[in-house]
Amino acid sequence: MLKGVKISGTGSFLPDRILTNHDLEKMIDTSDEWIKTRTGICERRIADENTATSDLAIEAAKKALKNAHKKPEEVDLIIVATVTPDMIFPSTACFVQRGIGAKHAAAFDISAACSGFIYGLAVGYQFIASGMYDTVLVIGAEVYSRIVDWTDRNTCVLFGDGAGAVVLEPTNKDEGILAIDLETDGNTAELLMVPGGGSRNPICQKTLDHRLNFVKMKGNEVFKFAVNSLVKTTRKVLAKAKLKPEDVDHIVPHQANVRIIDALTKKLKIDPEKAFINIEKYGNTSAASIGIALDELVHSKKLKKGQIIVTNAFGGGLTWGACVIKW
Ligand SMILES: CC(C)(COP(=O)(O)OP(=O)(O)OC[C@H]1O[C@@H](n2cnc3c(N)ncnc32)[C@H](O)[C@@H]1OP(=O)(O)O)[C@@H](O)C(=O)NCCC(=O)NCCS
């Protein structure tokens, strides 16, 4: 018999440095007006040069553990979702394990780009549902500013740095993760990628000259794909949980573009007021966005016990997915 799995604590961490749209106006040919109306973003956080992804992840993890009333030694597994790991290896999760002192925890990273948090939740869920582990930390963390081409106005205005974390634990009550849907279409890989730095195009002068170590994106095509895939996965996951869009109390979407979130709630006929949006403050923090949003929702006091949350994301791969949680 599978065990139930609940979120027992949340935490998030954002670097202090704020980069506003007006700051970007001085760096590239753009405007505050264009960025705000096309994306909903006003500012984003940027980590300082001495900060790596694990540094943000460690702070978010410590807060999530505190909220869950758990000690680091009680953690069985640490999963970090990121596409901006500290290094190729060891995994960022290993640095987090060391940083928080989770000496009994196994640790690994997963790579599903902006869908990373949903994929991480799904993996963490399995370990607890199967009975293998009792306490799993799932963290989404990125220093995306390191892979953004600050000369490319099509992409650099969109992203920011940050980390969000949750603690997963078993439950025998009617609560927690009710359903998960994960999907992938590798045929669309070229729409969003960092082509250089791996085994296909290792770092060399040619890779750097062609700026292959930075994010390349066909924004328009990703936009269309995002709306359709988010609608599809959300309908699917709600059906798995035997719920309807009108049963949803809060929708916590990946924060990529406010117009994508608006299109999603419109197509699903969900009251737009139910969508949690903080993109204006942080931009797209990739795998971190849902963890940060969940933590802010929890602390906003708007979330009540027993309410239904649906969270969904899409990202490079392309990957997408959704999760229904009864709080
Ligand atoms: C990237 C995105 C904001 C662009 O918005 P858009 O309305 O589709 O804009 P377009 O790409 O059609 O570009 C329109 C014009 O604005 C220009 N433009 C692009 N970025 C600009 C910027 N930062 N400032 C000013 N102008 C800009 C383009 O060059 C284009 O000019 P042109 O018509 O003269 O060629 C939007 O497509 C998007 O959000 N896509 C999804 C991306 C995403 O979420 N990626 C992450 C996935 S997790």
The ligand as a MOL file (V3000), in Angstrom:
LIG
                    3D

  0  0  0     0  0            999 V3000
M  V30 BEGIN CTAB
M  V30 COUNTS 48 50 0 0 0
M  V30 BEGIN ATOM
M  V30 1 C 10.0780 36.2320 -24.9420 0
M  V30 2 C 8.7270 36.9240 -24.9960 0
M  V30 3 C 8.5290 37.7890 -23.7730 0
M  V30 4 C 8.6920 37.8260 -26.2040 0
M  V30 5 O 7.4380 38.4510 -26.2930 0
M  V30 6 P 6.6610 38.5190 -27.6830 0
M  V30 7 O 5.4490 39.3120 -27.4580 0
M  V30 8 O 6.5030 37.0860 -28.1560 0
M  V30 9 O 7.6660 39.3310 -28.5590 0
M  V30 10 P 8.3650 38.8980 -29.9320 0
M  V30 11 O 9.3480 37.8170 -29.6890 0
M  V30 12 O 7.2670 38.6440 -30.9410 0
M  V30 13 O 9.1140 40.2080 -30.2710 0
M  V30 14 C 8.4370 41.3740 -30.6170 0
M  V30 15 C 9.4460 42.4660 -30.8700 0
M  V30 16 O 10.0180 42.8720 -29.6220 0
M  V30 17 C 11.4440 42.8750 -29.7190 0
M  V30 18 N 12.0170 42.5680 -28.4330 0
M  V30 19 C 12.3730 41.3570 -27.9350 0
M  V30 20 N 12.8780 41.5040 -26.7130 0
M  V30 21 C 12.8340 42.8150 -26.4190 0
M  V30 22 C 13.2030 43.5750 -25.3080 0
M  V30 23 N 13.7410 43.0210 -24.2060 0
M  V30 24 N 12.9940 44.8980 -25.3390 0
M  V30 25 C 12.4830 45.4960 -26.4070 0
M  V30 26 N 12.1060 44.8330 -27.5180 0
M  V30 27 C 12.2870 43.5020 -27.5080 0
M  V30 28 C 11.7500 41.8180 -30.7480 0
M  V30 29 O 13.0180 42.0720 -31.3070 0
M  V30 30 C 10.6320 42.0300 -31.7380 0
M  V30 31 O 10.9630 43.1270 -32.5750 0
M  V30 32 P 10.6200 43.0850 -34.1370 0
M  V30 33 O 9.1330 42.9460 -34.2080 0
M  V30 34 O 11.1490 44.3890 -34.5990 0
M  V30 35 O 11.3380 41.8820 -34.6540 0
M  V30 36 C 7.5810 35.8860 -25.0950 0
M  V30 37 O 7.6010 35.2540 -26.3530 0
M  V30 38 C 7.6850 34.8160 -24.0350 0
M  V30 39 O 7.5300 35.0850 -22.8650 0
M  V30 40 N 7.8920 33.5570 -24.4490 0
M  V30 41 C 8.0130 32.4710 -23.5360 0
M  V30 42 C 9.4210 32.4600 -23.0410 0
M  V30 43 C 9.5800 31.6880 -21.7950 0
M  V30 44 O 8.7170 31.6590 -20.9520 0
M  V30 45 N 10.7330 31.0520 -21.6460 0
M  V30 46 C 11.0820 30.3540 -20.5060 0
M  V30 47 C 10.4420 29.0460 -20.4990 0
M  V30 48 S 10.5230 28.3420 -18.9180 0
M  V30 END ATOM
M  V30 BEGIN BOND
M  V30 1 1 1 2
M  V30 2 1 2 3
M  V30 3 1 2 4
M  V30 4 1 2 36
M  V30 5 1 4 5
M  V30 6 1 5 6
M  V30 7 2 6 7
M  V30 8 1 6 8
M  V30 9 1 6 9
M  V30 10 1 9 10
M  V30 11 2 10 11
M  V30 12 1 10 12
M  V30 13 1 10 13
M  V30 14 1 13 14
M  V30 15 1 14 15
M  V30 16 1 15 16
M  V30 17 1 15 30
M  V30 18 1 16 17
M  V30 19 1 17 18
M  V30 20 1 17 28
M  V30 21 1 18 19
M  V30 22 1 18 27
M  V30 23 2 19 20
M  V30 24 1 20 21
M  V30 25 1 21 22
M  V30 26 2 21 27
M  V30 27 1 22 23
M  V30 28 2 22 24
M  V30 29 1 24 25
M  V30 30 2 25 26
M  V30 31 1 26 27
M  V30 32 1 28 29
M  V30 33 1 28 30
M  V30 34 1 30 31
M  V30 35 1 31 32
M  V30 36 2 32 33
M  V30 37 1 32 34
M  V30 38 1 32 35
M  V30 39 1 36 37
M  V30 40 1 36 38
M  V30 41 2 38 39
M  V30 42 1 38 40
M  V30 43 1 40 41
M  V30 44 1 41 42
M  V30 45 1 42 43
M  V30 46 2 43 44
M  V30 47 1 43 45
M  V30 48 1 45 46
M  V30 49 1 46 47
M  V30 50 1 47 48
M  V30 END BOND
M  V30 END CTAB
M  END
